[in-house]
Each structure stands twice: as C-alpha cells, then as structure tokens.
Amino acid sequence: MADHVILRPIDGSPDAERILDEFESRTGLISEAHGDGRRYGLHGPDHQKHIVRELTEIDPGWTDHVGLRFPE
C-alpha cells in the first residue's frame, strides 16, 4: 500500500487549484510541492479510500481537472 499520493492539475486546469485547496481544507492533509502537483502523506489504510470520495464530493467532474497517482 502506498504511503503517499500525488495530485496534479491536468493540462493547467484553472479548477484544479480550487479543488486541491478545498481537498486540503476538508481533509486536513498538508501537501508538499511535487513538480506541478502536490504530494500528500497518507496515514492509515482508510485515507486511500477517502481521497476519491472526498474529491468527488468537492467536484463530481474532478477527473477532468486533477490527476491522481500513487508513487511506486
């Protein structure tokens, strides 16, 4: 299981920053800059499940604006 996730804007989407800022506000997760995206430490097995649910609640079309990947 990954202990970090990286969220990054897709194609410079102007909505990505809004979505990521709201994600941080709701989850309390603190990001580190990672290229053009943000890297978040995951604490516990439930965080991975909550990421997609939280992003969907913020904006059901989040996948048009934000890419998600777990580093290897």
C-alpha positions, 0 to 999 in steps of 0.5 A, a space after each residue: 500500500 502506498 504511503 503517499 499520493 500525488 495530485 496534479 492539475 491536468 493540462 493547467 486546469 484553472 479548477 484544479 487549484 480550487 479543488 486541491 485547496 478545498 481537498 486540503 481544507 476538508 481533509 486536513 492533509 498538508 501537501 508538499 510541492 511535487 513538480 506541478 502537483 502536490 504530494 500528500 502523506 497518507 496515514 492509515 489504510 482508510 485515507 486511500 479510500 477517502 481521497 476519491 470520495 472526498 474529491 468527488 464530493 468537492 467536484 463530481 467532474 474532478 477527473 477532468 481537472 486533477 490527476 491522481 497517482 500513487 508513487 511506486 
